Amino acid sequence: MQHAIDYTPYEGIEVTGWPVMTVKGGRVVMRDWTVQAEPGSGSYLPIAPYDLIRPTGALPDGFDASQFA
Protein backbone atom coordinates (compact mmCIF):
# COMPACT_ATOMS: atom_id res chain seq x y z
CA MET A 1 0.00 0.00 0.00
CA GLN A 2 1.35 3.42 -0.95
CA HIS A 3 0.71 6.61 1.00
CA ALA A 4 0.86 10.23 -0.12
CA ILE A 5 2.71 12.69 2.06
CA ASP A 6 0.68 15.77 2.90
CA TYR A 7 3.63 18.08 3.49
CA THR A 8 5.75 20.52 1.53
CA PRO A 9 8.81 22.35 2.85
CA TYR A 10 7.62 25.39 0.87
CA GLU A 11 4.29 25.78 2.70
CA GLY A 12 3.79 29.42 3.68
CA ILE A 13 6.77 30.67 1.65
CA GLU A 14 6.11 33.24 -1.07
CA VAL A 15 8.16 32.51 -4.18
CA THR A 16 8.62 34.03 -7.62
CA GLY A 17 8.90 31.86 -10.69
CA TRP A 18 7.38 28.76 -12.21
CA PRO A 19 8.54 25.14 -12.29
CA VAL A 20 10.32 24.23 -15.52
CA MET A 21 11.36 20.67 -14.65
CA THR A 22 9.96 17.66 -12.79
CA VAL A 23 12.22 14.88 -11.54
CA LYS A 24 10.96 11.45 -10.44
CA GLY A 25 13.33 8.87 -9.04
CA GLY A 26 16.35 10.81 -10.29
CA ARG A 27 15.05 10.99 -13.87
CA VAL A 28 13.74 14.09 -15.63
CA VAL A 29 10.10 13.42 -16.56
CA MET A 30 9.14 16.93 -17.75
CA ARG A 31 11.33 19.78 -18.96
CA ASP A 32 10.19 23.08 -20.48
CA TRP A 33 6.59 21.84 -20.86
CA THR A 34 7.68 18.71 -22.77
CA VAL A 35 7.13 15.24 -21.30
CA GLN A 36 10.39 13.27 -21.27
CA ALA A 37 9.11 10.10 -19.55
CA GLU A 38 8.12 6.94 -21.35
CA PRO A 39 4.35 6.24 -21.47
CA GLY A 40 3.35 3.98 -18.60
CA SER A 41 6.35 4.88 -16.45
CA GLY A 42 4.21 6.69 -13.85
CA SER A 43 1.59 5.41 -11.47
CA TYR A 44 -1.70 6.80 -10.21
CA LEU A 45 -1.94 7.13 -6.44
CA PRO A 46 -5.57 7.65 -5.45
CA ILE A 47 -6.00 9.67 -2.27
CA ALA A 48 -9.02 11.26 -0.69
CA PRO A 49 -9.25 15.06 -0.68
CA TYR A 50 -8.20 16.73 2.54
CA ASP A 51 -9.77 19.73 4.26
CA LEU A 52 -7.18 22.30 3.14
CA ILE A 53 -8.18 21.95 -0.54
CA ARG A 54 -11.93 22.20 -0.05
CA PRO A 55 -13.39 25.50 -1.30
CA THR A 56 -14.20 27.87 1.54
CA GLY A 57 -15.74 30.69 -0.48
CA ALA A 58 -13.11 33.11 0.84
CA LEU A 59 -11.41 35.31 -1.74
CA PRO A 60 -7.70 36.13 -1.30
CA ASP A 61 -7.29 39.85 -0.59
CA GLY A 62 -10.85 40.41 -1.85
CA PHE A 63 -9.98 39.25 -5.40
CA ASP A 64 -13.02 38.27 -7.45
CA ALA A 65 -12.28 36.72 -10.87
CA SER A 66 -15.92 37.10 -11.95
CA GLN A 67 -15.30 40.80 -12.56
CA PHE A 68 -13.13 39.81 -15.53
CA ALA A 69 -15.63 37.39 -17.11
DOZAMAR-576023 format. One record per residue (C-alpha): x, y, z. Coordinates in nm, 3 decimals, m for minus. Example, Ala and Ser with C-alpha at 12.3 -4.5 7.8 and 13.67 -1.06 7.14 Angstrom:
BEGIN
[atom [1.230, m0.450, 0.780]]
[atom [1.367, m0.106, 0.714]]
END
This chain:
BEGIN
[atom [0.000, 0.000, 0.000]]
[atom [0.135, 0.342, m0.095]]
[atom [0.071, 0.661, 0.100]]
[atom [0.086, 1.023, m0.012]]
[atom [0.271, 1.269, 0.206]]
[atom [0.068, 1.577, 0.290]]
[atom [0.363, 1.808, 0.349]]
[atom [0.575, 2.052, 0.153]]
[atom [0.881, 2.235, 0.285]]
[atom [0.762, 2.539, 0.087]]
[atom [0.429, 2.578, 0.270]]
[atom [0.379, 2.942, 0.368]]
[atom [0.677, 3.067, 0.165]]
[atom [0.611, 3.324, m0.107]]
[atom [0.816, 3.251, m0.418]]
[atom [0.862, 3.403, m0.762]]
[atom [0.890, 3.186, m1.069]]
[atom [0.738, 2.876, m1.221]]
[atom [0.854, 2.514, m1.229]]
[atom [1.032, 2.423, m1.552]]
[atom [1.136, 2.067, m1.465]]
[atom [0.996, 1.766, m1.279]]
[atom [1.222, 1.488, m1.154]]
[atom [1.096, 1.145, m1.044]]
[atom [1.333, 0.887, m0.904]]
[atom [1.635, 1.081, m1.029]]
[atom [1.505, 1.099, m1.387]]
[atom [1.374, 1.409, m1.563]]
[atom [1.010, 1.342, m1.656]]
[atom [0.914, 1.693, m1.775]]
[atom [1.133, 1.978, m1.896]]
[atom [1.019, 2.308, m2.048]]
[atom [0.659, 2.184, m2.086]]
[atom [0.768, 1.871, m2.277]]
[atom [0.713, 1.524, m2.130]]
[atom [1.039, 1.327, m2.127]]
[atom [0.911, 1.010, m1.955]]
[atom [0.812, 0.694, m2.135]]
[atom [0.435, 0.624, m2.147]]
[atom [0.335, 0.398, m1.860]]
[atom [0.635, 0.488, m1.645]]
[atom [0.421, 0.669, m1.385]]
[atom [0.159, 0.541, m1.147]]
[atom [m0.170, 0.680, m1.021]]
[atom [m0.194, 0.713, m0.644]]
[atom [m0.557, 0.765, m0.545]]
[atom [m0.600, 0.967, m0.227]]
[atom [m0.902, 1.126, m0.069]]
[atom [m0.925, 1.506, m0.068]]
[atom [m0.820, 1.673, 0.254]]
[atom [m0.977, 1.973, 0.426]]
[atom [m0.718, 2.230, 0.314]]
[atom [m0.818, 2.195, m0.054]]
[atom [m1.193, 2.220, m0.005]]
[atom [m1.339, 2.550, m0.130]]
[atom [m1.420, 2.787, 0.154]]
[atom [m1.574, 3.069, m0.048]]
[atom [m1.311, 3.311, 0.084]]
[atom [m1.141, 3.531, m0.174]]
[atom [m0.770, 3.613, m0.130]]
[atom [m0.729, 3.985, m0.059]]
[atom [m1.085, 4.041, m0.185]]
[atom [m0.998, 3.925, m0.540]]
[atom [m1.302, 3.827, m0.745]]
[atom [m1.228, 3.672, m1.087]]
[atom [m1.592, 3.710, m1.195]]
[atom [m1.530, 4.080, m1.256]]
[atom [m1.313, 3.981, m1.553]]
[atom [m1.563, 3.739, m1.711]]
END
